[in-house]
Amino acid sequence: MAIAPELLKQLEEKRQLAYAAGGLDKLAERKKKGLLSARERLAALFQPGTFMEFGLHAQHDAHHFGMEEKAMPCDGVITGVGYVDGRPVGAFSQDFTVGGGALGRIHAKKICDLMDYAQQSGMPVIGINESGGARIQEGDDSLSGYGQVFFRNVLLSGVVPQISIVAGPCAGGAAYSPALTDFIIMTKTNAQMFICGPEVIKAATGEVATMDQVGSATAHASVSGNVHFLANDELHAIELTKKLFSYLPSNNVMDPPHRPTPALTLESDPVMNDLVPADPKAPFDVLKVIARLVDGGDFLEVHKEWAKNLVVCFARIEGIVVGIIANQPAVKAGTLDIDSSDKGARFIRFCNVFNIPVVTLVDIPGFMPGVAQERGGIIRHGAKMLFAYASATVPKITVIMRKAYGGAYLAMCSADMGADLVYAWPCAEIAVMGADGAAKILFKREISSAANPKAKEKELAAEYREKFASPYEAAAKGMITDVIEPAQTRSMVAFGLRNTLSKRETRPPKKHGNIPL
């Protein structure tokens, strides 16, 4: 029996009302401002014709105060599943034209239903956030909705990748869901994220602040470290999301999207020999080393603007997806401080839960000294690096480029901390401390009694370096796998990655370790 024409007409009318969102005038206003609608954002994310929407006709309960006659198409959020680069992805996009994108019970239910579906199907979740926060008219129903979303963020953590795009206001409780996801991408314009805005801060504390200080993308990317990627606009944010997704598996039981080359290219790269200065104290840019190490010099740096003394990024080496952690000698001499320890530990743990091998490039004189660091908890924060590396069971390959001193040597994934392969360049120094400092302590009397103390100190430092800090000394003790020419780095790491991809490691049964937070 054919469906009655009036029913088909009604269906189409209902769809058009939903597609009109908060009204054609509001959509036109957004367009004038150069902003995409919630649906246009999803259309830019997914491959054409692959989006399957969930809950098109879902709306708020009519009994809530002041909302009896108010239409809320799709309840202010578009949810569904589509394909990105040939793989299924769940996504939601909050609609600011409908009640300011505020979250109520049905709004939350739609997001939760999507997340449940994504968990059961083993697909990533991408959230495009633009919300004024809780829907005040719904009272505690709104708070309950936030709790249910947060619970699922945690439930999905380590099961499927979760990526948040902040493309508009993200205020109050709305900010916590992105904070619970794996990566936050925030647009430089139109977006703000905060728990308490400038007005609330002034009323509560008397402190005068601007939105740029507390809620801007730049502040979160460079100062608070809440944001992983800065985007110029919405389309750039979606482009970054796709780039990031290209390195990630769909879930924790799958391998990353490796593209292994048919045959390994084990050729030397003479340029690598010239990248590091002869003077062990001279700074250099580790990004240049990374560019030579990875395929085509192409890598995606995470937290680029925050804690710049440590570089973390995704890349491929001979087609194998890797996470790279590298000291940056050009910033703070490459020391580990509070922020960089948090940055590194978080990245390592993400790589571990999603089966991404870790490559560590080491040039570290130690942890950052200073009263502020000690009082700020550098011990606790530095321990996060130790914990993250030691608990990671993915393939771990370490290259010691130059300095590797003291506890920081261990915190950058030494063999003792579980590295599968450790290579050192001939100029590497592995010791409790630098040769100059060690000579001053160990040979204090000899130096002070010498005819030329400075010359004697230099001589003894060189002797200490050769006898106690040499990479060959470490190799003799089995602390490193081999001493290699810098030009061999790419080929040795590539070979090591292929040999360790089948690595399996069983740890003692437990719920989880207790990382120092």
Secondary structure, 3 states (H helix, E strand, C coil): CCCCHHHHHHHHHHHHHHHCCCCHHHHHHHHHCCCCCHHHHHHHHCCCCCCEEECCCCCCCCCCCCCCCCCCHHHHEEEEEEEECCEEEEEEEECCCCHHHCECHHHHHHHHHHHHHHHHHCCCEEEEEEECCECHHHCHHHHHHHHHHHHHHHHHCCCCCEEEEEEEEEEHHHHHHHHHCCEEEEECCCCEEECCCHHHHHHHHCCCCCHHHHCCHHHHHHHHCCCCEEECCHHHHHHHHHHHHCCCCCCCCCCCCCCCCCCCCCCCCHHHHHCCCCCCCCCCCHHHHHHHHCHHHCEEEECCCCCCCEEEEEEEECCEEEEEEEECCCCHHHCECHHHHHHHHHHHHHHHHCCCCEEEEEEECCECCCHHHHHHCHHHHHHHHHHHHHHCCCCEEEEEEEEEEHHHHHHCCCHHHCCCEEEECCCCEEECCCHHHHHHHHCHHHHHHCCCHHHHHHHHHHHHHHHHCCHHHHHHCCCCCEECCHHHHHHHHHHHHHHHCCCCCCCCCCCCCCCCC
